[in-house]
Amino acid sequence: MRNKIILLTTAGIIATSLFMSCSSIPKNAKPVTGFQPKRYLGNWYEIARFDYRFEKNLSNVMAQYSFLDNGDIKVLNSGFDTKKKKWKSSTGSAKFTKSSDVAALKVSFFKPFYAGYNVIAIDDNYQYALVAGRNLNYLWLLSREKTIPEKVKQQFLGLAKEIGYDVSQLIWVEHDMVSPYASNSK
């Protein structure tokens, strides 16, 4: 009986910490409010990122977002592995951690494990976005096109620096191929 109580308590602590870690955001970062999820759906090209093991050696990285029947967001990430010379993809889902007009989400590719996904900057036309993870080790610069205007790039990099990111560590993603996963939707 005592072992069962210890096991259940430990499982509860682990589950709570997993939930809390996926809904966190770097100290000086704030998710976008007045967020419009429908406008965020569609294709996004990864312009820059930190060097994560799950995106190691990937070029031509893009993400596609669409609604699932239950209101969650389907996430399809794809990229070309330059070492293995083949396309890779991963499908997951994202849920809002607050209301859907606050761009603080948690995303999972391996349930029940979630990670933070926080849109911390987006332009008025939903063409460029800066996305933070749960801490200063996770940052993405996204665009609807394979490039980003220098002015927007500098604005987002400035914000990232203010938050505490070391932007000198960003990897700038090459986009020289067409993904077999790309859809025609915006």
C-alpha positions as a Markdown table, in Angstrom:
| # | Residue | x | y | z |
|---|---|---|---|---|
| 1 | Met | 0.0 | 0.0 | 0.0 |
| 2 | Arg | 2.8 | 2.4 | 0.9 |
| 3 | Asn | 4.6 | 1.8 | -2.4 |
| 4 | Lys | 1.3 | 2.5 | -4.3 |
| 5 | Ile | 0.9 | 5.8 | -2.5 |
| 6 | Ile | 4.6 | 6.7 | -3.3 |
| 7 | Leu | 4.1 | 5.7 | -6.9 |
| 8 | Leu | 0.9 | 7.7 | -7.3 |
| 9 | Thr | 2.5 | 10.8 | -5.6 |
| 10 | Thr | 5.5 | 10.6 | -7.8 |
| 11 | Ala | 3.4 | 10.2 | -10.9 |
| 12 | Gly | 1.4 | 13.3 | -9.8 |
| 13 | Ile | 4.5 | 15.4 | -9.3 |
| 14 | Ile | 5.9 | 14.3 | -12.7 |
| 15 | Ala | 2.6 | 15.1 | -14.5 |
| 16 | Thr | 2.4 | 18.5 | -12.8 |
| 17 | Ser | 5.9 | 19.4 | -13.7 |
| 18 | Leu | 5.4 | 18.3 | -17.3 |
| 19 | Phe | 2.2 | 20.4 | -17.5 |
| 20 | Met | 3.9 | 23.4 | -15.9 |
| 21 | Ser | 7.0 | 23.2 | -18.1 |
| 22 | Cys | 5.0 | 23.1 | -21.3 |
| 23 | Ser | 3.0 | 26.2 | -20.4 |
| 24 | Ser | 6.0 | 28.3 | -19.4 |
| 25 | Ile | 7.7 | 31.0 | -21.3 |
| 26 | Pro | 11.0 | 32.9 | -20.8 |
| 27 | Lys | 10.8 | 35.5 | -18.0 |
| 28 | Asn | 10.8 | 38.6 | -20.2 |
| 29 | Ala | 8.7 | 37.2 | -23.1 |
| 30 | Lys | 5.0 | 37.7 | -23.5 |
| 31 | Pro | 2.6 | 35.8 | -25.8 |
| 32 | Val | 0.7 | 37.8 | -28.4 |
| 33 | Thr | -2.7 | 38.8 | -27.2 |
| 34 | Gly | -5.6 | 39.5 | -29.6 |
| 35 | Phe | -4.2 | 36.4 | -31.4 |
| 36 | Gln | -6.4 | 35.1 | -34.3 |
| 37 | Pro | -5.8 | 31.4 | -34.7 |
| 38 | Lys | -7.5 | 31.1 | -38.1 |
| 39 | Arg | -5.1 | 33.7 | -39.6 |
| 40 | Tyr | -2.1 | 31.7 | -38.2 |
| 41 | Leu | -3.1 | 28.5 | -40.0 |
| 42 | Gly | -1.3 | 27.3 | -43.2 |
| 43 | Asn | 2.3 | 27.1 | -44.2 |
| 44 | Trp | 5.2 | 28.7 | -42.4 |
| 45 | Tyr | 8.9 | 28.5 | -43.4 |
| 46 | Glu | 11.5 | 28.3 | -40.7 |
| 47 | Ile | 13.9 | 31.1 | -41.3 |
| 48 | Ala | 16.1 | 30.7 | -38.2 |
| 49 | Arg | 16.3 | 28.5 | -35.1 |
| 50 | Phe | 18.7 | 27.3 | -32.5 |
| 51 | Asp | 20.4 | 23.9 | -33.0 |
| 52 | Tyr | 18.0 | 21.4 | -31.6 |
| 53 | Arg | 18.6 | 17.7 | -31.7 |
| 54 | Phe | 15.2 | 17.0 | -33.2 |
| 55 | Glu | 16.0 | 19.4 | -36.2 |
| 56 | Lys | 19.7 | 18.4 | -36.5 |
| 57 | Asn | 20.9 | 18.6 | -40.1 |
| 58 | Leu | 17.5 | 19.8 | -41.5 |
| 59 | Ser | 17.2 | 22.3 | -44.2 |
| 60 | Asn | 14.0 | 23.5 | -46.1 |
| 61 | Val | 12.1 | 23.3 | -42.8 |
| 62 | Met | 8.5 | 24.2 | -42.8 |
| 63 | Ala | 5.5 | 23.9 | -40.5 |
| 64 | Gln | 1.8 | 23.5 | -41.6 |
| 65 | Tyr | -1.0 | 24.3 | -39.2 |
| 66 | Ser | -4.7 | 23.3 | -39.6 |
| 67 | Phe | -7.6 | 22.8 | -37.2 |
| 68 | Leu | -8.5 | 19.4 | -36.0 |
| 69 | Asp | -12.1 | 18.4 | -35.5 |
| 70 | Asn | -11.8 | 18.8 | -31.7 |
| 71 | Gly | -10.5 | 22.4 | -32.0 |
| 72 | Asp | -6.9 | 21.6 | -31.4 |
| 73 | Ile | -4.3 | 22.5 | -34.1 |
| 74 | Lys | -2.7 | 19.9 | -36.2 |
| 75 | Val | 1.0 | 20.5 | -36.7 |
| 76 | Leu | 3.0 | 19.0 | -39.6 |
| 77 | Asn | 6.7 | 19.7 | -39.5 |
| 78 | Ser | 8.9 | 18.7 | -42.3 |
| 79 | Gly | 12.5 | 19.2 | -43.5 |
| 80 | Phe | 15.2 | 17.7 | -45.6 |
| 81 | Asp | 17.9 | 15.8 | -43.7 |
| 82 | Thr | 21.2 | 16.9 | -45.4 |
| 83 | Lys | 23.2 | 14.0 | -44.0 |
| 84 | Lys | 20.7 | 11.2 | -44.8 |
| 85 | Lys | 19.6 | 12.9 | -48.1 |
| 86 | Lys | 15.9 | 12.4 | -47.4 |
| 87 | Trp | 12.8 | 14.2 | -46.3 |
| 88 | Lys | 11.6 | 13.8 | -42.8 |
| 89 | Ser | 8.2 | 14.8 | -41.2 |
| 90 | Ser | 6.5 | 14.7 | -37.9 |
| 91 | Thr | 2.9 | 15.2 | -37.0 |
| 92 | Gly | 1.6 | 16.5 | -33.7 |
| 93 | Ser | -1.0 | 18.7 | -32.2 |
| 94 | Ala | -1.2 | 21.9 | -30.3 |
| 95 | Lys | -3.6 | 23.2 | -27.6 |
| 96 | Phe | -4.0 | 26.7 | -26.2 |
| 97 | Thr | -2.9 | 26.9 | -22.6 |
| 98 | Lys | -5.1 | 29.9 | -22.0 |
| 99 | Ser | -7.9 | 31.3 | -24.2 |
| 100 | Ser | -7.4 | 31.1 | -28.0 |
| 101 | Asp | -6.8 | 34.8 | -28.3 |
| 102 | Val | -3.6 | 34.4 | -26.3 |
| 103 | Ala | -0.8 | 32.8 | -28.4 |
| 104 | Ala | 0.5 | 30.6 | -25.6 |
| 105 | Leu | 0.2 | 26.9 | -26.7 |
| 106 | Lys | 1.6 | 23.6 | -25.8 |
| 107 | Val | 2.5 | 21.2 | -28.6 |
| 108 | Ser | 3.1 | 17.4 | -28.6 |
| 109 | Phe | 4.6 | 15.1 | -31.1 |
| 110 | Phe | 5.0 | 12.3 | -28.5 |
| 111 | Lys | 1.9 | 12.3 | -26.2 |
| 112 | Pro | 1.7 | 12.7 | -23.3 |
| 113 | Phe | 4.7 | 15.0 | -23.5 |
| 114 | Tyr | 4.2 | 18.6 | -24.4 |
| 115 | Ala | 6.5 | 21.6 | -25.1 |
| 116 | Gly | 5.8 | 25.3 | -25.0 |
| 117 | Tyr | 5.0 | 27.1 | -28.2 |
| 118 | Asn | 4.5 | 30.8 | -27.7 |
| 119 | Val | 4.1 | 33.3 | -30.5 |
| 120 | Ile | 5.8 | 36.4 | -29.0 |
| 121 | Ala | 5.6 | 38.6 | -32.1 |
| 122 | Ile | 3.6 | 38.6 | -35.3 |
| 123 | Asp | 3.1 | 41.3 | -37.9 |
| 124 | Asp | -0.4 | 42.7 | -38.6 |
| 125 | Asn | -0.8 | 40.6 | -41.8 |
| 126 | Tyr | 0.3 | 37.3 | -40.2 |
| 127 | Gln | 3.2 | 36.9 | -42.6 |
| 128 | Tyr | 6.1 | 36.8 | -40.0 |
| 129 | Ala | 6.3 | 35.4 | -36.5 |
| 130 | Leu | 8.7 | 35.0 | -33.7 |
| 131 | Val | 8.1 | 31.9 | -31.6 |
| 132 | Ala | 9.6 | 31.1 | -28.1 |
| 133 | Gly | 9.7 | 27.8 | -26.4 |
| 134 | Arg | 9.6 | 27.3 | -22.6 |
| 135 | Asn | 13.0 | 28.9 | -22.0 |
| 136 | Leu | 15.9 | 30.7 | -23.7 |
| 137 | Asn | 17.0 | 27.5 | -25.5 |
| 138 | Tyr | 14.1 | 27.5 | -27.9 |
| 139 | Leu | 13.4 | 30.2 | -30.6 |
| 140 | Trp | 12.1 | 30.2 | -34.1 |
| 141 | Leu | 11.8 | 32.9 | -36.7 |
| 142 | Leu | 9.1 | 32.1 | -39.2 |
| 143 | Ser | 7.8 | 33.5 | -42.5 |
| 144 | Arg | 5.1 | 32.7 | -45.0 |
| 145 | Glu | 7.8 | 33.0 | -47.7 |
| 146 | Lys | 11.3 | 31.5 | -47.8 |
| 147 | Thr | 12.8 | 34.8 | -47.0 |
| 148 | Ile | 12.1 | 37.6 | -44.6 |
| 149 | Pro | 12.5 | 41.4 | -45.1 |
| 150 | Glu | 15.6 | 42.8 | -43.3 |
| 151 | Lys | 13.5 | 45.3 | -41.4 |
| 152 | Val | 11.3 | 42.6 | -39.9 |
| 153 | Lys | 14.3 | 40.3 | -39.2 |
| 154 | Gln | 16.1 | 43.1 | -37.3 |
| 155 | Gln | 12.9 | 44.0 | -35.3 |
| 156 | Phe | 12.4 | 40.3 | -34.3 |
| 157 | Leu | 16.1 | 39.8 | -33.5 |
| 158 | Gly | 16.1 | 43.0 | -31.3 |
| 159 | Leu | 13.1 | 41.7 | -29.4 |
| 160 | Ala | 14.8 | 38.3 | -28.9 |
| 161 | Lys | 17.9 | 40.0 | -27.6 |
| 162 | Glu | 15.8 | 42.1 | -25.2 |
| 163 | Ile | 14.2 | 38.9 | -23.8 |
| 164 | Gly | 17.7 | 37.4 | -23.3 |
| 165 | Tyr | 18.3 | 35.2 | -26.3 |
| 166 | Asp | 21.8 | 34.9 | -27.7 |
| 167 | Val | 20.8 | 35.4 | -31.3 |
| 168 | Ser | 24.4 | 34.9 | -32.5 |
| 169 | Gln | 23.7 | 31.1 | -32.0 |
| 170 | Leu | 20.8 | 31.1 | -34.5 |
| 171 | Ile | 21.0 | 28.7 | -37.5 |
| 172 | Trp | 19.8 | 30.4 | -40.7 |
| 173 | Val | 17.8 | 27.7 | -42.6 |
| 174 | Glu | 18.4 | 27.1 | -46.3 |
| 175 | His | 15.4 | 26.9 | -48.6 |
| 176 | Asp | 16.5 | 25.6 | -51.9 |
| 177 | Met | 14.0 | 22.7 | -52.5 |
| 178 | Val | 10.3 | 22.3 | -52.6 |
| 179 | Ser | 8.9 | 20.1 | -49.8 |
| 180 | Pro | 6.8 | 17.1 | -50.9 |
| 181 | Tyr | 4.7 | 17.9 | -47.8 |
| 182 | Ala | 3.9 | 21.5 | -48.9 |
| 183 | Ser | 0.3 | 22.3 | -49.4 |
| 184 | Asn | -1.1 | 25.1 | -51.5 |
| 185 | Ser | -2.9 | 26.7 | -48.6 |
| 186 | Lys | -1.7 | 30.0 | -47.2 |
